[in-house]
Amino acid sequence: MFTPITLNTWPRREIFYYFSQMAPTGYSLTVSLDVTELYHTVKNAGFKFFPAYLWLVTKNLNEQVEFKCAVQNGQLGYFDVLTPLYATIHPDDHTLSLMWTEYCDAFPQFHERYVENQTRFGGHHGILAQPQTPPPNAYTVSCLPWVEFEHFAVHSYENKPYYFPSIEAGKIQMREGRRSMPLSMTCHHATTDGYHIHRFLDQLQRDMDTFEQYLR
């Protein structure tokens, strides 16, 4: 579902115009998240870590309208939910293909959909593993599990209005008995500010620490 935004009554109207038209600006930052409890909870329950990461990031982005803004048919608005668009790596030639799993509020159901997609389409090569095109509410979220980075930024070189965030996780490392994971966010300043990032990251860390509640 896509809801148009009425610009002349939108509190961000001047901020949006400034950062999209007068001084088009994006920004990126990288933080370190403690994934100790999440890692053990997921493994002990027999789930995979990567879809848990996808679901948690998407869940918390969906809680703020500003992360869900997009332009459809020339109209600025926002989707009710985002869907994760992510890469799957082919072990035979180390190329990647893009896949997506429709978001739902229940993690076990999302995990089941993710596993089903991997079973049906994971062996398909090409830029898109699935036969359809990604839905318009699909945002980019991925993981670079081999590299521990201090910063990572994704920049689009196509001149079009794109306001969804891009999220990238890195290699999980052990530090003083805890597991930490770098998480990078690249956002458009026209729709999001530091306040939205702060809310997202705080709630994401809380959900990672208490993930057991979402297994039921």
C-alpha positions in Angstrom: 0.0 0.0 0.0 1.4 3.4 -1.0 0.1 6.6 0.7 0.8 10.0 -1.1 2.3 12.8 1.0 0.6 16.2 0.8 3.7 18.4 0.6 2.2 21.7 1.6 1.2 20.2 5.0 4.1 17.9 5.5 6.4 19.0 8.4 9.5 18.0 6.4 8.4 19.9 3.2 11.2 22.6 3.4 13.8 20.1 4.6 12.8 17.7 1.8 13.0 20.5 -0.8 16.4 21.7 0.4 18.1 18.4 0.5 16.5 17.0 -2.7 16.6 20.1 -4.9 18.9 22.9 -3.6 21.6 20.8 -2.0 21.0 17.1 -2.8 22.7 15.3 0.1 23.1 11.7 1.3 25.1 10.5 4.3 26.4 7.2 5.7 27.6 6.0 9.0 28.8 2.7 10.5 28.2 1.5 14.1 29.1 -1.7 16.0 26.2 -3.8 17.3 26.3 -6.4 20.0 24.8 -9.5 18.5 25.8 -11.9 21.3 22.2 -12.6 22.6 20.8 -12.6 19.1 23.4 -15.1 17.8 22.8 -17.6 20.6 19.1 -17.2 20.6 18.8 -17.9 16.9 21.2 -20.8 16.9 19.6 -22.5 20.0 16.2 -22.2 18.4 17.4 -23.8 15.1 17.0 -20.7 12.9 19.5 -19.1 10.6 21.2 -15.9 11.6 21.0 -14.0 8.2 17.1 -14.0 7.9 16.9 -13.0 11.6 19.1 -10.0 10.7 17.0 -9.2 7.6 13.8 -9.4 9.6 15.0 -7.3 12.5 16.4 -4.5 10.3 13.2 -4.4 8.2 11.0 -4.5 11.3 12.7 -1.4 12.8 12.8 0.5 9.5 9.1 -0.1 9.1 8.4 1.6 12.4 9.3 5.1 11.0 7.6 6.5 7.9 10.7 8.5 7.0 12.5 5.3 6.0 9.7 4.2 3.7 9.4 7.3 1.5 9.5 6.8 -2.3 8.3 8.4 -5.5 5.6 6.5 -7.5 4.3 7.9 -10.8 5.8 11.3 -9.9 4.1 11.4 -6.5 6.1 11.5 -3.2 4.6 9.2 -0.6 5.4 6.2 1.6 4.8 2.5 1.7 3.1 0.8 4.6 6.0 -1.7 4.8 9.4 -2.3 3.2 10.6 -5.6 1.9 14.2 -6.7 2.1 16.1 -7.1 -1.2 19.4 -9.0 -0.6 22.1 -10.9 -2.3 22.7 -14.6 -2.4 26.1 -15.9 -3.3 26.6 -18.9 -5.6 29.3 -21.2 -4.3 30.2 -22.6 -7.8 31.3 -19.3 -9.4 31.1 -16.8 -6.5 28.7 -14.5 -8.4 25.7 -13.0 -6.7 22.0 -12.8 -7.5 19.4 -10.6 -5.9 16.5 -12.1 -4.0 13.7 -10.7 -1.8 11.4 -12.1 0.9 8.1 -10.4 1.6 8.1 -9.0 5.1 5.6 -10.2 7.7 5.2 -9.3 11.4 5.9 -12.9 12.5 9.5 -13.9 12.4 9.0 -17.7 12.1 6.8 -17.1 9.1 9.3 -14.8 7.5 12.1 -17.4 8.2 9.9 -20.0 6.5 9.5 -17.8 3.4 13.2 -17.1 3.3 14.1 -20.8 3.4 11.5 -21.5 0.7 12.9 -18.8 -1.6 16.4 -20.2 -1.1 15.2 -23.7 -1.9 13.3 -22.6 -5.0 15.5 -19.9 -6.4 18.9 -20.0 -4.7 20.5 -21.9 -7.5 19.4 -19.5 -10.2 22.2 -17.4 -11.7 21.9 -13.9 -13.1 21.2 -10.6 -11.4 17.7 -11.7 -10.3 17.4 -15.2 -8.8 13.6 -14.9 -8.8 11.6 -14.7 -12.1 9.7 -11.6 -11.1 11.1 -8.1 -10.8 11.5 -6.8 -7.2 8.4 -5.1 -5.7 8.5 -1.3 -5.6 8.8 -1.4 -1.8 12.0 -3.4 -1.8 15.0 -1.8 -0.2 18.7 -2.9 -0.3 20.0 -4.8 2.8 22.9 -7.2 2.7 25.9 -8.6 4.5 29.7 -8.8 3.8 30.4 -11.7 6.2 34.1 -12.1 5.3 35.2 -8.6 6.1 35.4 -6.7 9.4 35.0 -3.1 8.2 35.0 0.2 10.1 32.9 1.9 7.4 31.0 0.9 4.2 28.9 3.1 2.0 26.7 2.3 -1.0 26.3 5.1 -3.6 24.0 5.0 -6.6 25.3 6.5 -9.8 21.9 6.7 -11.4 20.3 10.1 -11.3 16.8 9.3 -9.9 14.9 10.0 -6.7 15.7 7.2 -4.3 15.0 7.6 -0.6 15.1 4.1 0.8 18.1 3.4 3.1 20.8 0.9 2.2 22.0 -1.3 4.9 25.2 -3.5 5.0 26.5 -5.7 7.8 30.0 -7.0 8.2 31.9 -9.9 9.7 31.0 -10.8 13.3 34.0 -10.6 15.6 34.6 -11.8 19.2 35.7 -9.0 21.6 36.1 -9.7 25.3 33.7 -12.6 25.1 31.1 -10.7 23.2 30.1 -10.9 19.5 30.1 -7.6 17.6 28.9 -6.8 14.1 29.5 -3.6 12.1 26.4 -2.2 10.5 26.5 0.6 7.9 23.6 2.8 6.8 23.4 5.0 3.8 20.5 7.4 3.8 19.1 10.4 1.9 19.0 13.5 4.0 15.8 14.7 2.3 13.8 12.1 4.2 15.8 11.1 7.2 17.9 12.9 9.9 20.1 11.8 12.7 17.1 11.6 15.0 15.6 8.8 12.9 18.9 6.9 12.8 19.2 7.2 16.6 15.7 5.7 17.1 16.3 3.0 14.6 19.6 1.9 16.1 18.5 2.0 19.7 15.4 -0.1 19.1 17.3 -2.5 16.8 19.8 -3.2 19.6 17.0 -3.7 22.1 15.3 -6.2 19.8 18.6 -8.0 19.2 19.1 -8.3 23.0 15.5 -9.7 23.5 15.0 -11.6 20.3 13.5 -14.6 22.1 10.2 -12.7 22.4 9.8 -12.9 18.6 10.2 -16.7 18.3 6.7 -17.4 19.5 
